Amino acid sequence: FICLFIHVGRGLYYGSYTFLETWNIGVILLFTVMATAFVGYVLPWGQMSFWGAT
């Protein structure tokens, strides 16, 4: 996640958000990776996963 956040920050710094199609695809991929990480964390459904989801 650190690399993703650095990459997004670099895009903001250099003004890459002016290319809307590329920026939108990047934001969609960011949310997809975050959702995948959340589902992977909750998947075992142990005690920590339960409290992480609620």
N, C-alpha and C positions, 0 to 999 in steps of 0.2 A: 504494500500500500504506500509505503514511503516513496517509492519510485513513481507511482501513479500521481501522487500529490505534487511531487517535484515537477513532473512532466506538465501537469495542468498549470502549475504556477509559472513555469517557463512560457507556456502558451499565452497566459495572461500578460506576462511582462513584455513579451515581444509583439503583442497585438495580433496573435494568430486567430483570435475570435472574429476577425473581419471576414474570414472565409467561412461563411455560415454552414455550408454543407459539411465541411470537414470538422468544424467545431461541434455540430450537432451529433455526428457519428461518434466523436470522441466522448461526448457527455453520455450518450446511450451506452457505450462500452464501459464507461466508468460505473454507471449504475448497475450494469449487468455483472461486473466483477464484484461490486459491493453486495449484491443480492446473492451471488454464488458463495461468497465468503460467509454470509449470514446463514444460509441454508446448510453449508458445511459445518458450521459451528453448532447449529441446533440439531443436526441429524442424529447424533448419538442419543439425544434426549435424556441425558443424565441430569443430576441436580444443577450443575452450573449452566447447562444448556437451557433448562427450564427457566431459571432466573434471568438468563441472558435474553430470552424471548419475551419475557413479561415486563 
